[in-house]
Amino acid sequence: MKAFQFCTISGTSVFRSFLENLLAKSSYLIALGSNQRHARIGPPAKVVRSAFGALNDQAGKLCAQSQILFSNPVGPSSRRYANAVAIIVCPDNPLELLGTLQNIESQYGTRRGQRWSRRVLDLDIIMWSGGPFLNTSPDLIIPHIAMHERAFVLQPANEIARDWRDPITGLAIRHLASREKRGKPLDREANHH
C-alpha cells in the first residue's frame, strides 16, 4: 500500500485543493439553546426560533431544524432551557463557523465567559461532515465532547440527523439517542405555551 504523497503545482498543494473542495460543501449539526428572555424577541423558545433565521442569514443555508424541546439546566443555573438543533451547509471551516456563531450569540446579548450561566443564546457545533476536528485555541472539539451525555442535544438531533454517524464511536445519532437514558423524556414545545 502506498502512502499518500502531496505534490505541489504552482505553489498550491493538491491536498489543499482537495480540502477546499471538501469544505465548500460542509454540513454542520448545530445545537441551539436559550434560558434567558430577550428584551425584544421574548422568551427562550422565541429566541431559538429567531436564531434559526439568524443561522440561515449569517452562517449558511439552513437545511433542517428540529422541534424545540425544554430541559432542565446543566450545572448551577436554575433556569430551564429551550433547545433545538439545526443542520446548515456552508463553505466555512469549523473555526470560521465558530467565529460566526459567536458573533450571532453576541448579537443576541450573550457574553462569553462564565460556564453554565444564563444565556440568551448558546450555539454549539455538534458534528460536521468533515469528521473529527480538534483545535486548542480557541477550544473547539468536533464531535462535541458532551454530545453523548445530553438528551437535549440527542433527542432533537434524532429528528433531523438520525443517520449521521459519530466519527469517534461509529454509532448513528439514532443509536446514541436510544442509549441515552438520563432523566425523564424532555417535554415538547407544544406543552409550554
Backbone torsions as a table, in degrees:
resi	resn	phi	psi	omega
1	MET	NA	129.7	-179.8
2	LYS	-84.5	141.9	173.8
3	ALA	-76.3	154.6	176.8
4	PHE	-65.7	136.5	173.9
5	GLN	-119.5	134.1	-178.6
6	PHE	-104.1	123.8	179.2
7	CYS	-105.5	157.2	-179.4
8	THR	-114.7	129.2	177.9
9	ILE	-120.0	116.3	179.7
10	SER	51.2	41.4	176.5
11	GLY	80.8	-0.7	-179.4
12	THR	-112.1	124.8	-179.7
13	SER	-71.8	137.8	175.3
14	VAL	-63.5	-37.8	178.0
15	PHE	-61.2	-42.3	178.8
16	ARG	-61.6	-42.2	177.6
17	SER	-61.8	-41.2	177.5
18	PHE	-59.8	-47.3	179.8
19	LEU	-63.6	-41.3	178.9
20	GLU	-62.2	-40.2	177.4
21	ASN	-67.0	-39.4	178.1
22	LEU	-62.5	-47.4	-178.0
23	LEU	-68.0	-24.3	179.9
24	ALA	-62.1	-20.8	-177.2
25	LYS	-126.5	37.5	-177.6
26	SER	-78.6	137.4	173.2
27	SER	-107.3	141.7	-179.4
28	TYR	-128.2	141.6	170.8
29	LEU	-101.3	117.3	-174.7
30	ILE	-113.8	130.5	174.1
31	ALA	-92.8	137.9	178.2
32	LEU	-120.4	136.9	177.4
33	GLY	-147.7	150.1	176.9
34	SER	-151.3	136.6	173.3
35	ASN	-136.1	21.8	177.9
36	GLN	-139.9	134.7	178.6
37	ARG	-63.2	141.4	173.4
38	HIS	-98.7	134.8	-174.9
39	ALA	-55.0	-38.0	-176.7
40	ARG	-97.4	-38.4	-173.3
41	ILE	-83.7	-37.1	178.6
42	GLY	116.3	-152.8	-174.4
43	PRO	-68.0	167.4	-175.5
44	PRO	-50.6	-40.2	179.9
45	ALA	-62.3	-38.4	177.6
46	LYS	-70.2	-32.9	176.3
47	VAL	-62.8	-45.2	179.8
48	VAL	-63.2	-44.0	177.7
49	ARG	-59.0	-43.5	178.7
50	SER	-64.0	-37.7	-179.0
51	ALA	-65.8	-29.4	174.3
52	PHE	-57.3	-44.1	178.6
53	GLY	-65.9	-40.0	178.4
54	ALA	-63.7	-38.9	176.7
55	LEU	-60.5	-46.6	-178.9
56	ASN	-64.1	-39.3	-177.2
57	ASP	-76.6	-33.7	-170.4
58	GLN	-115.9	-25.7	-173.2
59	ALA	-104.2	-37.6	-177.1
60	GLY	167.5	-176.1	-179.8
61	LYS	-74.4	122.0	177.4
62	LEU	-77.4	114.2	-176.3
63	CYS	-97.4	-29.8	-179.1
64	ALA	-158.5	150.8	174.9
65	GLN	-141.8	142.8	179.8
66	SER	-84.2	174.4	168.1
67	GLN	-69.8	162.3	176.0
68	ILE	-90.8	130.3	178.0
69	LEU	-112.9	159.4	176.5
70	PHE	-115.9	137.2	-177.1
71	SER	-140.1	158.7	173.2
72	ASN	-73.7	153.8	-177.4
73	PRO	-70.3	155.3	169.6
74	VAL	-97.3	134.3	179.8
75	GLY	87.8	-160.8	-171.1
76	PRO	-78.1	-9.3	-179.0
77	SER	-63.1	148.5	179.5
78	SER	-106.6	-1.3	-175.9
79	ARG	-92.2	135.3	175.9
80	ARG	-70.0	149.9	-179.7
81	TYR	-103.1	145.7	162.9
82	ALA	-96.8	127.4	-176.2
83	ASN	-128.8	150.5	174.6
84	ALA	-160.1	172.1	171.6
85	VAL	-133.2	158.2	179.0
86	ALA	-139.9	153.8	170.8
87	ILE	-110.4	126.7	174.4
88	ILE	-123.6	154.9	174.0
89	VAL	-120.1	129.9	179.8
90	CYS	-155.7	163.7	-179.5
91	PRO	-83.7	-5.0	-175.0
92	ASP	-71.6	148.2	169.2
93	ASN	-79.3	168.7	-175.9
94	PRO	-56.6	-39.5	-179.9
95	LEU	-68.1	-38.5	176.6
96	GLU	-64.1	-43.0	179.3
97	LEU	-65.3	-40.3	176.9
98	LEU	-55.6	-45.0	177.7
99	GLY	-60.5	-41.3	178.3
100	THR	-64.5	-43.6	180.0
101	LEU	-64.0	-40.8	178.3
102	GLN	-65.5	-34.3	176.0
103	ASN	-65.4	-43.4	177.5
104	ILE	-61.6	-45.2	178.0
105	GLU	-56.2	-44.5	-178.1
106	SER	-67.3	-30.9	176.0
107	GLN	-63.4	-27.7	178.6
108	TYR	-88.7	-3.7	177.9
109	GLY	98.0	6.0	179.0
110	THR	-76.0	131.5	175.7
111	ARG	-108.2	135.3	179.5
112	ARG	-78.0	158.9	171.7
113	GLY	134.7	-76.2	-173.7
114	GLN	-78.0	120.3	-179.3
115	ARG	-69.7	138.5	176.2
116	TRP	63.0	22.4	176.7
117	SER	-85.0	173.7	177.7
118	ARG	-65.7	144.3	-176.3
119	ARG	-137.3	132.6	171.6
120	VAL	-67.3	-43.6	179.0
121	LEU	-150.3	133.2	175.6
122	ASP	-126.1	124.8	179.3
123	LEU	-121.5	127.1	179.6
124	ASP	-130.0	139.4	171.3
125	ILE	-80.0	120.3	-178.3
126	ILE	-95.0	-48.7	179.4
127	MET	-147.1	164.3	172.3
128	TRP	-147.5	161.7	-175.2
129	SER	-70.9	-9.2	-179.8
130	GLY	-87.4	1.7	178.7
131	GLY	89.3	-153.7	-178.6
132	PRO	-68.9	150.6	178.1
133	PHE	-147.4	134.9	179.2
134	LEU	-136.8	128.1	176.1
135	ASN	-142.8	139.3	-176.4
136	THR	-101.1	-17.5	179.7
137	SER	-145.9	98.2	2.2
138	PRO	-75.1	160.2	-179.4
139	ASP	-66.7	122.9	175.4
140	LEU	-152.3	117.8	177.5
141	ILE	-124.3	125.3	177.0
142	ILE	-126.0	127.9	3.0
143	PRO	-68.7	154.9	-179.1
144	HIS	-53.3	131.9	-171.0
145	ILE	-62.8	-28.3	-177.8
146	ALA	-101.8	6.5	-176.6
147	MET	-52.8	-42.5	-174.3
148	HIS	-67.1	-19.5	-176.1
149	GLU	-99.0	-3.4	-168.7
150	ARG	-115.3	102.1	177.8
151	ALA	-60.0	-32.9	-178.3
152	PHE	-70.4	-9.3	171.1
153	VAL	-102.1	-47.5	-174.2
154	LEU	-67.4	-39.7	-178.9
155	GLN	-63.0	-51.6	177.9
156	PRO	-68.0	-32.7	177.3
157	ALA	-63.5	-34.1	178.6
158	ASN	-64.3	-25.9	177.5
159	GLU	-68.7	-39.0	-169.6
160	ILE	-119.0	-11.8	-176.3
161	ALA	-140.4	37.1	-172.5
162	ARG	-60.2	-26.0	-179.2
163	ASP	-96.0	-3.2	174.6
164	TRP	-63.2	141.0	-178.7
165	ARG	-108.9	134.5	172.3
166	ASP	-66.8	120.3	-176.3
167	PRO	-69.2	-14.1	179.8
168	ILE	-86.4	-50.7	-177.6
169	THR	-90.6	-21.6	-175.5
170	GLY	81.0	-1.3	-178.6
171	LEU	-84.6	143.9	175.4
172	ALA	-74.6	156.2	177.7
173	ILE	-53.0	-41.6	-178.4
174	ARG	-60.1	-35.3	178.4
175	HIS	-73.4	-40.7	177.7
176	LEU	-62.9	-41.5	-179.5
177	ALA	-64.9	-39.6	-179.5
178	SER	-71.3	-26.1	178.4
179	ARG	-80.1	-22.2	-176.5
180	GLU	-73.6	114.7	-173.1
181	LYS	-118.6	10.8	-175.5
182	ARG	-74.2	132.4	171.4
183	GLY	65.2	-177.9	177.0
184	LYS	-79.6	162.0	177.8
185	PRO	-57.6	148.6	179.6
186	LEU	-74.2	149.6	179.4
187	ASP	-78.5	144.3	174.7
188	ARG	-80.7	155.8	-178.8
189	GLU	-54.5	-37.9	-175.3
190	ALA	-58.9	-23.5	-178.4
191	ASN	-85.6	-0.1	-174.2
192	HIS	-131.2	57.4	178.6
193	HIS	-87.5	NA	NA
